[in-house]
Every structure is written in structure tokens, then in C-alpha cells.
Amino acid sequence: MQYDLAILGSGFGGSITALIAKQLGMNPILIEKGAHPRFAIGESSTPQAAIALANIADTYNLPRLKPISKYGTLKETYPELSCGPKRGFTYIHHPNIESELLVAASPDGYNCDSQWYRSDLDAFLVEEVQEANIDYFDNTDVTLSQNKDWKLEAENFSCSTDFLIDATGGANPLNIQQDISGVRTNSRVIYSHFDGVIPWGELHEKPQHPYPCHDAALHHVFSGGWMYVLHFDNGITSAGFVLDCEARPNDTWESLMNELPFVKEQFQHAKPTMPLFQTERIQRCAAQMVGKNWAMLPYTAAFLDPLHSTGNAHTLCGIERLMPIIAERKKSRKELLLEYQSTSMHEIDLLDKIIHGCYKCFDNFDALSNYAMLYFAGADFTERQRRVGKSTGFLNSSDPAYCALVDRFYNQVLAEKLDTNDLEREITPWNLVGLCDPAKQNMYDYA
Ligand SMILES: Cc1cc2nc3c(=O)[nH]c(=O)nc-3n(C[C@H](O)[C@H](O)[C@H](O)COP(=O)(O)OP(=O)(O)OC[C@H]3O[C@@H](n4cnc5c(N)ncnc54)[C@H](O)[C@@H]3O)c2cc1C
């Protein structure tokens, strides 16, 4: 079997890549080591992910992908796929929960983002791949060799391909050297899916909340870590403690529940639907994400931390950038692939400063609420530019002035000298929605 493109890994990233390749007139194959349906992490979508997904649907004539970009249309079009509403980003400071930050990311409960129930969504996308007559092999663990073409072999399986995309989410079948020496964030995760988690708003709703506070990526923030809580309409909740490895090397699920009484209250009836996963440090970064006739998707090449839910949007933006390069004549491919790599790694570096800076502020919620505005201003500015057909890179990363701003305030945070008045002033060119406004008292409605 000879293909133009082989894609390893059938998460949403690999399947969408395969669907695009077919629309580009290529003959792709999608290969999965496991089988669907299967559990996958990475559930909370964002406006940047929605815009990228809708753009992919329009550009490549894949109309069945478009409803996935909004909670309302996803529910209406594919009621069999579990999901949950995500109106925005909610941050609660523990242990006393008096300080809160809510940032709406959508106008209403229909035109909002969703929590993707990945086992359903990924299985659906693989069905779409098969419907499109793209060859798909599951339970297939290939070994790779490259001469002129790639040769992929497994038990009872063999094929050749011109180009290879690694979408395995960091499994590293190409055996590329890893280098996290430049990565600042240093965290680990304890997570699972649960039944019986009480929606935060049923316990602690406030009239000033701009949206139901749990219809969100809910972040419980505390010294040395945070917890994400994401509700699905099917009664399941995804939750995980993400812990600074240095500040909290030994904490367990139980010890954190005992330390954080309001979280314990929310989880008082919770039962895990599968065993708790405990990771080592989660940061990873490939020293190289492209090479001769191969490329990795962004999440496969590098991952930092789930804070602010950036992984899925980054993956989709990477697919948007990579696929036209693969469709290019081979002559110009090499340079374009190197550009794809340097852009993606620059984005990871920018994100790292934003995420690590937030970790440094976890003890000081006022500092966190201001520093996090670098993320929200960058994300919102990018979304608005994209809606008028302009691209400023993932998280406004192609704007040197914005990147310099992040550098500057990251250094202030490291020096424990964050000047919030300075930040409010300097963020102005990208702050189109009144962020950093003390009058809003950390309650940002959709603007
Ligand atoms: C704890 C945690 C929480 C996260 N939360 C969020 C979030 O809320 N929002 C967000 O945007 N992002 C989040 N992310 C990131 C998110 O997981 C990724 O953005 C997303 O999974 C990327 O999808 P993908 O299809 O590229 O890769 P994956 O979802 O990792 O899929 C990879 C696929 O490759 C298959 N595979 C593995 N090895 C091989 C092989 N050798 N050959 C063939 N197939 C193989 C796997 O079985 C799998 O099906 C989170 C990450 C972590 C670790």
C-alpha cells in the first residue's frame, strides 16, 4: 500500500488532519495504536479553538465539523455526542474563596464553547474519516524506517508513504530527542472522571457572576497549584489537581481534599468512574518537530500545562498552518516546515511565560487576576483579528510588541514586583474589552 501521507494517532488532531488531506486531493492513511472509544484528556475548548475549527470546516469543505465549534450547534446536530457548556473561565482562590475572577468568553449559553467528551468526539471523528473512504487501521503499532519513502510495518500490516505526521500526543514513535531545559513551568497532575460532583454554583453562586460560574473551565487556585473542574451534560465531571512539582512534591488527592474544605464540600458525593491517574512532571518538548518528510502536530511536539485550556486551540491552529505546507510543492516544503517549527516553538515559549508567571502569582490573587489578563488580552485580540480575516498567530504571538509586554511583566512577577497600574496601562493596545478595570471587580461579562 502506497500513500501520500500517513498520520499516526487518531485523537481529534490526527483525524481532522486526515480529513483535510483527503480534501486536498491526497491519499492519506490514519493509524491508531489503540482503539475507539477510549478515554482522552484535553476537554475544555476555547474561542480560539472554535474559530480554527470553523475555519478548517469552511476552507476544506468539511461542513460536518462546523457544528462542533459551538456548544448549541454541537448539541443540536450531534445529540449522541456528550459535551458540556463552557461560558468562560472561572478562578476561585482557596482556602477562603472570597476572591474570584470570572471572564466570560461567549455571549450566551448557545453560542459558547464546550467541554469535549473526548471518547465520544474522537470516536465520531474516526467514523467521519472512515465515511470519507480514508484508510484507517486501529490496534496497529507500527515500526518506522525511512529511505526515499517512509516504510511503516506492524504485524500483518505494511505500507509506504511520502510524508509522515506524528499526531500521537507525545508518544514519540520517531524517537526524537526531548529537551525541556528551557521550559519554566514544572507541574504534575492527579486526575480522573467523576460522578456526583456538585456544580460550584449550587453551593456558591453570587448575583454578580456574569454566567453560571460552573459552566466554565472552573479553576480552584491555591498555594502551589490549582484544580480544574469541567462538567459534562451526562453527569460526568472531569477534574484534576495540577501541582507545582517543587512546591508540592508529595501531595495526594486525599491530602488536598483535606486541606481545601470547599473543594471537599464540592466533591463530598463524588465517585471516580475510573482509577485516579497520577503523572510525573507533564512538561515535554521535542528538540525537533519537523524533518525530512515528517512533522509533528503542536501537542505532540510540546506540552506545558492545562492552565487556561490552550492545548486544543494550539493543535488546531498548528493543523491550519501545517496542511497548506504539506500540499506545497516539495521544493519549498523544507523552509516552510522549519518556519512552522520556529513559529510553534515561539508560541510554546510565550505560553510558558504566561503560565509559569501565573503559577508564581498563586499566593497573591490580585497579582494573578492582573497577570492573567496578558493571556485574556492576547486571546481576545487574536479572536477579534481572526473574525475580520487577519492572523496575529496563536495567542497574538506574531506581534513583537505584545511578546515584549509578556516578557516585561513576566520578569516583574519573577522579581515579585508586578506593577498592576503599569500592566493596566501597557496592555491598552490589545485590551479591546475593558480588562484590568478595577470597577469590574474581577467580573468580566462578554463584550
Ligand atoms: C492533564 C491534561 C489536561 C488537559 N486539558 C486540556 C484542556 O482542558 N483544554 C485543552 O485545550 N487542552 C488540554 N490538554 C491538552 C490536550 O490533551 C491536547 O491538546 C489534545 O489531546 C491534543 O489532541 P491530539 O489529537 O493532538 O492528541 P491526543 O489526544 O493525545 O491523541 C493521540 C492519539 O495517538 C494515539 N497513539 C499514541 N501512540 C501511537 C502510536 N505509536 N501510533 C499510533 N497511534 C498512537 C493515542 O492512542 C491517541 O489516540 C490537556 C492535557 C493534559 C495532559
The ligand as an SDF file (V2000), in Angstrom:
LIG
                    3D

 53 58  0  0  0  0  0  0  0  0999 V2000
   -3.9900   16.7860   32.2350 C   0  0  0  0  0  0  0  0  0  0  0  0
   -4.2260   17.4800   30.9280 C   0  0  0  0  0  0  0  0  0  0  0  0
   -5.3340   18.2780   30.7840 C   0  0  0  0  0  0  0  0  0  0  0  0
   -5.5530   18.9460   29.5840 C   0  0  0  0  0  0  0  0  0  0  0  0
   -6.6430   19.7700   29.4830 N   0  0  0  0  0  0  0  0  0  0  0  0
   -6.8200   20.4770   28.3640 C   0  0  0  0  0  0  0  0  0  0  0  0
   -7.9410   21.3480   28.2340 C   0  0  0  0  0  0  0  0  0  0  0  0
   -8.7730   21.4430   29.1270 O   0  0  0  0  0  0  0  0  0  0  0  0
   -8.0870   22.0540   27.0840 N   0  0  0  0  0  0  0  0  0  0  0  0
   -7.1770   21.9510   26.0670 C   0  0  0  0  0  0  0  0  0  0  0  0
   -7.3260   22.6650   25.0640 O   0  0  0  0  0  0  0  0  0  0  0  0
   -6.1350   21.0930   26.1310 N   0  0  0  0  0  0  0  0  0  0  0  0
   -5.9340   20.3610   27.2500 C   0  0  0  0  0  0  0  0  0  0  0  0
   -4.9100   19.4720   27.3120 N   0  0  0  0  0  0  0  0  0  0  0  0
   -4.1310   19.2360   26.0860 C   0  0  0  0  0  0  0  0  0  0  0  0
   -4.9030   18.2160   25.2040 C   0  0  0  0  0  0  0  0  0  0  0  0
   -4.8150   16.9670   25.8300 O   0  0  0  0  0  0  0  0  0  0  0  0
   -4.3390   18.1690   23.7880 C   0  0  0  0  0  0  0  0  0  0  0  0
   -4.4620   19.4630   23.2190 O   0  0  0  0  0  0  0  0  0  0  0  0
   -5.1040   17.1960   22.8930 C   0  0  0  0  0  0  0  0  0  0  0  0
   -5.2450   15.9430   23.4690 O   0  0  0  0  0  0  0  0  0  0  0  0
   -4.3860   17.0780   21.5550 C   0  0  0  0  0  0  0  0  0  0  0  0
   -5.0670   16.1390   20.7500 O   0  0  0  0  0  0  0  0  0  0  0  0
   -4.2790   15.2010   19.7340 P   0  0  0  0  0  0  0  0  0  0  0  0
   -5.2740   14.5730   18.8700 O   0  0  0  0  0  0  0  0  0  0  0  0
   -3.1940   16.0090   19.0650 O   0  0  0  0  0  0  0  0  0  0  0  0
   -3.5010   14.1350   20.6460 O   0  0  0  0  0  0  0  0  0  0  0  0
   -4.1020   13.0070   21.6300 P   0  0  0  0  0  0  0  0  0  0  0  0
   -5.4260   13.3720   22.1050 O   0  0  0  0  0  0  0  0  0  0  0  0
   -3.0310   12.7600   22.6550 O   0  0  0  0  0  0  0  0  0  0  0  0
   -4.2330   11.7100   20.7010 O   0  0  0  0  0  0  0  0  0  0  0  0
   -3.1110   10.9270   20.3650 C   0  0  0  0  0  0  0  0  0  0  0  0
   -3.5770    9.5860   19.8090 C   0  0  0  0  0  0  0  0  0  0  0  0
   -2.4120    8.8940   19.3220 O   0  0  0  0  0  0  0  0  0  0  0  0
   -2.5180    7.5100   19.6870 C   0  0  0  0  0  0  0  0  0  0  0  0
   -1.1510    6.9480   19.6920 N   0  0  0  0  0  0  0  0  0  0  0  0
   -0.2090    7.0140   20.6670 C   0  0  0  0  0  0  0  0  0  0  0  0
    0.9130    6.4140   20.2500 N   0  0  0  0  0  0  0  0  0  0  0  0
    0.6930    5.9670   18.9960 C   0  0  0  0  0  0  0  0  0  0  0  0
    1.4880    5.2900   18.0190 C   0  0  0  0  0  0  0  0  0  0  0  0
    2.7550    4.9440   18.2780 N   0  0  0  0  0  0  0  0  0  0  0  0
    0.9350    5.0000   16.8270 N   0  0  0  0  0  0  0  0  0  0  0  0
   -0.3640    5.3470   16.5480 C   0  0  0  0  0  0  0  0  0  0  0  0
   -1.1500    5.9810   17.4250 N   0  0  0  0  0  0  0  0  0  0  0  0
   -0.6240    6.3110   18.6260 C   0  0  0  0  0  0  0  0  0  0  0  0
   -3.1820    7.5570   21.0630 C   0  0  0  0  0  0  0  0  0  0  0  0
   -3.7590    6.2930   21.3690 O   0  0  0  0  0  0  0  0  0  0  0  0
   -4.2140    8.6550   20.8370 C   0  0  0  0  0  0  0  0  0  0  0  0
   -5.4270    8.1260   20.3220 O   0  0  0  0  0  0  0  0  0  0  0  0
   -4.6590   18.7760   28.4920 C   0  0  0  0  0  0  0  0  0  0  0  0
   -3.5410   17.9390   28.6450 C   0  0  0  0  0  0  0  0  0  0  0  0
   -3.3270   17.3030   29.8310 C   0  0  0  0  0  0  0  0  0  0  0  0
   -2.1080   16.4200   29.9610 C   0  0  0  0  0  0  0  0  0  0  0  0
  1  2  1  0
  2  3  1  0
  2 52  2  0
  3  4  2  0
  4  5  1  0
  4 50  1  0
  5  6  2  0
  6  7  1  0
  6 13  1  0
  7  8  2  0
  7  9  1  0
  9 10  1  0
 10 11  2  0
 10 12  1  0
 12 13  2  0
 13 14  1  0
 14 15  1  0
 14 50  1  0
 15 16  1  0
 16 17  1  0
 16 18  1  0
 18 19  1  0
 18 20  1  0
 20 21  1  0
 20 22  1  0
 22 23  1  0
 23 24  1  0
 24 25  2  0
 24 26  1  0
 24 27  1  0
 27 28  1  0
 28 29  2  0
 28 30  1  0
 28 31  1  0
 31 32  1  0
 32 33  1  0
 33 34  1  0
 33 48  1  0
 34 35  1  0
 35 36  1  0
 35 46  1  0
 36 37  1  0
 36 45  1  0
 37 38  2  0
 38 39  1  0
 39 40  1  0
 39 45  2  0
 40 41  1  0
 40 42  2  0
 42 43  1  0
 43 44  2  0
 44 45  1  0
 46 47  1  0
 46 48  1  0
 48 49  1  0
 50 51  2  0
 51 52  1  0
 52 53  1  0
M  END
$$$$
